[in-house]
């Protein structure tokens, strides 16, 4: 591939991230924060399949949105709860470290 394609692609993705993905992610994280402020888990006070499904997406959101206890405390708590489960840890390990960031 020509040498100029990588910088051009990076610039395009950066522009899309700033103009579209960033604001959308912030809006979604605000809604997630509200939902998790009402209960321990997404569907109530007990772990359900909904939480298991959301776990992987929340890992990605943690990376992309810079999620921590300061800016999204409920979402951060959710992810810490998920990470406390040995089965969740094994699932992340089986997936292969780093692939979530692609």
Backbone as CSV, one residue per row, in Angstrom:
resi,resn,N_x,N_y,N_z,CA_x,CA_y,CA_z,C_x,C_y,C_z
1,UNK,0.842,-1.186,0.000,0.000,0.000,0.000,0.883,1.244,0.000
2,UNK,0.454,2.262,-0.696,1.231,3.505,-0.712,1.399,4.076,0.696
3,UNK,2.535,4.722,0.919,2.891,5.230,2.246,1.891,6.244,2.796
4,UNK,1.185,6.946,1.932,0.288,8.009,2.386,-1.087,7.500,2.823
5,UNK,-1.396,6.238,2.565,-2.718,5.721,2.919,-2.937,5.621,4.427
6,UNK,-1.929,5.169,5.147,-2.095,5.000,6.593,-2.374,6.336,7.289
7,UNK,-1.603,7.394,7.041,-1.925,8.680,7.684,-3.291,9.222,7.254
8,UNK,-3.652,9.025,5.992,-4.950,9.509,5.514,-6.088,8.757,6.199
9,UNK,-5.938,7.444,6.328,-6.960,6.644,7.000,-7.063,7.031,8.471
10,UNK,-5.928,7.260,9.095,-5.914,7.657,10.505,-6.622,9.001,10.697
11,UNK,-6.394,9.927,9.788,-7.031,11.232,9.861,-8.546,11.101,9.668
12,UNK,-8.966,10.267,8.734,-10.387,10.054,8.479,-11.073,9.445,9.697
13,UNK,-10.469,8.413,10.261,-11.040,7.757,11.437,-11.077,8.723,12.616
14,UNK,-10.030,9.503,12.794,-10.001,10.492,13.872,-11.107,11.522,13.726
15,UNK,-11.355,11.952,12.496,-12.433,12.908,12.240,-13.795,12.314,12.528
16,UNK,-13.999,11.067,12.109,-15.266,10.385,12.395,-15.461,10.193,13.889
17,UNK,-14.380,9.854,14.564,-14.453,9.639,16.004,-14.866,10.924,16.715
18,UNK,-14.246,12.016,16.339,-14.533,13.298,16.989,-15.933,13.812,16.648
19,UNK,-16.333,13.674,15.399,-17.602,14.241,14.952,-18.813,13.357,15.233
20,UNK,-18.635,12.043,15.201,-19.793,11.160,15.316,-19.693,10.181,16.479
21,UNK,-18.666,9.351,16.478,-18.587,8.276,17.465,-18.433,8.794,18.892
22,UNK,-17.602,9.790,19.090,-17.389,10.337,20.432,-18.674,10.847,21.072
23,UNK,-19.411,11.737,20.386,-20.673,12.219,20.962,-21.707,11.111,21.177
24,UNK,-21.774,10.157,20.255,-22.724,9.042,20.416,-22.353,8.190,21.621
25,UNK,-21.071,7.920,21.777,-20.626,7.114,22.908,-20.913,7.826,24.223
26,UNK,-20.693,9.123,24.258,-20.974,9.883,25.478,-22.463,9.820,25.816
27,UNK,-23.318,9.953,24.816,-24.768,9.871,25.044,-25.165,8.485,25.547
28,UNK,-24.595,7.445,24.943,-24.890,6.081,25.385,-24.403,5.834,26.808
29,UNK,-23.215,6.308,27.118,-22.678,6.121,28.463,-23.516,6.860,29.504
30,UNK,-24.072,7.996,29.128,-24.955,8.732,30.041,-26.195,7.904,30.352
31,UNK,-26.765,7.263,29.336,-27.947,6.415,29.540,-27.602,5.160,30.343
32,UNK,-26.465,4.576,30.065,-26.014,3.399,30.818,-25.804,3.772,32.280
33,UNK,-25.208,4.918,32.503,-24.962,5.391,33.865,-26.275,5.553,34.629
34,UNK,-27.282,6.117,33.963,-28.602,6.274,34.594,-29.217,4.914,34.922
35,UNK,-29.178,3.997,33.963,-29.776,2.671,34.162,-29.109,1.935,35.315
36,UNK,-27.790,1.987,35.370,-27.072,1.280,36.428,-27.138,2.018,37.764
37,UNK,-27.624,3.235,37.749,-27.846,3.968,38.990,-29.122,3.526,39.691
38,UNK,-29.977,2.819,38.957,-31.260,2.369,39.506,-31.202,0.963,40.085
39,UNK,-30.213,0.182,39.673,-30.101,-1.193,40.158,-28.650,-1.652,40.067
40,UNK,-28.382,-2.765,40.703,-27.029,-3.315,40.729,-26.579,-3.780,39.354
41,UNK,-27.499,-4.392,38.620,-27.215,-4.945,37.299,-28.164,-4.309,36.287
42,UNK,-27.987,-4.601,35.023,-28.829,-3.981,33.997,-30.307,-4.339,34.138
43,UNK,-30.604,-5.574,34.521,-32.003,-6.009,34.581,-32.520,-6.140,36.013
44,UNK,-31.845,-5.551,36.959,-32.310,-5.628,38.342,-31.167,-5.852,39.307
45,UNK,-31.492,-6.510,40.412,-30.489,-6.709,41.454,-29.794,-8.060,41.400
46,UNK,-30.107,-8.847,40.377,-29.444,-10.142,40.193,-28.788,-10.193,38.821
47,UNK,-27.651,-10.846,38.756,-26.954,-11.043,37.489,-27.839,-11.842,36.537
48,UNK,-27.983,-11.354,35.305,-28.785,-12.046,34.293,-27.990,-12.141,32.993
49,UNK,-28.582,-12.792,32.014,-27.955,-12.902,30.697,-27.705,-11.521,30.091
50,UNK,-28.559,-10.559,30.403,-28.370,-9.199,29.881,-27.019,-8.635,30.313
51,UNK,-26.637,-8.889,31.540,-25.359,-8.390,32.052,-24.186,-9.091,31.382
52,UNK,-24.340,-10.372,31.171,-23.276,-11.140,30.524,-23.063,-10.635,29.104
53,UNK,-24.153,-10.375,28.404,-24.065,-9.846,27.042,-23.425,-8.459,27.052
54,UNK,-23.786,-7.636,28.014,-23.269,-6.269,28.076,-21.813,-6.191,28.532
55,UNK,-21.334,-7.216,29.204,-19.973,-7.180,29.737,-18.925,-6.853,28.695
56,UNK,-18.966,-7.534,27.574,-17.960,-7.329,26.531,-18.053,-5.914,25.958
57,UNK,-19.276,-5.450,25.735,-19.465,-4.088,25.219,-18.961,-3.052,26.212
58,UNK,-19.155,-3.332,27.482,-18.686,-2.400,28.503,-17.162,-2.379,28.586
59,UNK,-16.525,-3.498,28.290,-15.056,-3.507,28.227,-14.583,-2.546,27.134
60,UNK,-15.233,-2.617,25.999,-14.883,-1.727,24.897,-15.177,-0.275,25.271
61,UNK,-16.326,-0.039,25.893,-16.688,1.315,26.311,-15.692,1.864,27.328
62,UNK,-15.214,1.000,28.205,-14.237,1.442,29.203,-12.993,1.989,28.515
63,UNK,-12.602,1.330,27.459,-11.425,1.781,26.716,-11.735,3.038,25.897
64,UNK,-12.809,2.991,25.135,-13.132,4.086,24.213,-13.594,5.356,24.925
65,UNK,-14.357,5.213,26.009,-14.907,6.380,26.704,-14.026,6.829,27.864
66,UNK,-12.941,6.111,28.101,-12.098,6.461,29.237,-12.847,6.310,30.550
67,UNK,-13.664,5.276,30.618,-14.533,5.067,31.771,-13.720,4.751,33.020
68,UNK,-14.018,5.473,34.090,-13.432,5.163,35.386,-14.430,5.535,36.475
69,UNK,-14.039,5.352,37.717,-14.947,5.602,38.840,-15.316,7.077,38.959
70,UNK,-14.509,7.945,38.389,-14.778,9.377,38.482,-15.824,9.876,37.509
71,UNK,-15.759,9.425,36.260,-16.688,9.960,35.265,-17.937,9.108,35.052
72,UNK,-17.849,7.825,35.269,-19.009,6.933,35.134,-18.988,5.924,36.283
73,UNK,-19.295,6.361,37.495,-19.141,5.472,38.657,-20.010,4.212,38.609
74,UNK,-21.236,4.310,38.123,-22.108,3.131,38.082,-21.645,2.132,37.026
75,UNK,-21.253,2.635,35.877,-20.748,1.760,34.817,-19.430,1.118,35.252
76,UNK,-18.599,1.887,35.915,-17.327,1.360,36.421,-17.591,0.246,37.444
77,UNK,-18.535,0.490,38.344,-18.899,-0.519,39.345,-19.382,-1.794,38.668
78,UNK,-20.238,-1.645,37.659,-20.740,-2.805,36.920,-19.583,-3.632,36.369
79,UNK,-18.653,-2.964,35.723,-17.539,-3.682,35.107,-16.664,-4.351,36.165
80,UNK,-16.464,-3.703,37.287,-15.685,-4.320,38.365,-16.395,-5.564,38.900
81,UNK,-17.713,-5.496,39.008,-18.491,-6.662,39.453,-18.346,-7.811,38.459
82,UNK,-18.424,-7.494,37.170,-18.278,-8.532,36.147,-16.888,-9.155,36.217
83,UNK,-15.887,-8.316,36.343,-14.500,-8.801,36.373,-14.203,-9.651,37.605
84,UNK,-15.037,-9.551,38.620,-14.844,-10.352,39.835,-15.239,-11.813,39.629
85,UNK,-15.997,-12.096,38.586,-16.412,-13.473,38.309,-15.291,-14.214,37.583
86,UNK,-14.821,-15.326,38.141,-13.767,-16.101,37.470,-14.169,-16.538,36.054
87,UNK,-15.430,-16.859,35.853,-15.868,-17.287,34.521,-15.761,-16.140,33.512
88,UNK,-16.016,-14.932,33.947,-15.883,-13.764,33.073,-14.410,-13.547,32.729
89,UNK,-13.556,-13.684,33.719,-12.118,-13.539,33.483,-11.627,-14.578,32.477
90,UNK,-12.099,-15.816,32.622,-11.697,-16.873,31.683,-12.182,-16.569,30.271
91,UNK,-13.396,-16.047,30.162,-13.933,-15.714,28.838,-13.090,-14.633,28.167
92,UNK,-12.695,-13.623,28.919,-11.845,-12.575,28.357,-10.492,-13.135,27.931
93,UNK,-9.952,-14.036,28.721,-8.663,-14.640,28.382,-8.765,-15.495,27.124
94,UNK,-9.855,-16.245,26.989,-10.039,-17.092,25.806,-10.188,-16.267,24.542
95,UNK,-10.779,-15.095,24.680,-10.968,-14.227,23.521,-9.627,-13.778,22.957
96,UNK,-8.658,-13.652,23.783,-7.349,-13.195,23.326,-7.154,-11.741,23.673
97,UNK,-6.201,-11.474,24.488,-5.967,-10.104,24.944,-5.698,-9.177,23.763
98,UNK,-6.319,-8.031,23.814,-6.088,-7.024,22.790,-7.103,-7.000,21.671
99,UNK,-7.794,-8.101,21.432,-8.711,-8.112,20.295,-9.897,-7.188,20.514
100,UNK,-10.233,-6.920,21.763,-11.371,-6.054,22.038,-11.107,-4.628,21.556
101,UNK,-9.861,-4.272,21.417,-9.519,-2.904,21.055,-9.461,-2.676,19.553
102,UNK,-9.687,-3.694,18.770,-9.613,-3.533,17.314,-10.772,-2.744,16.777
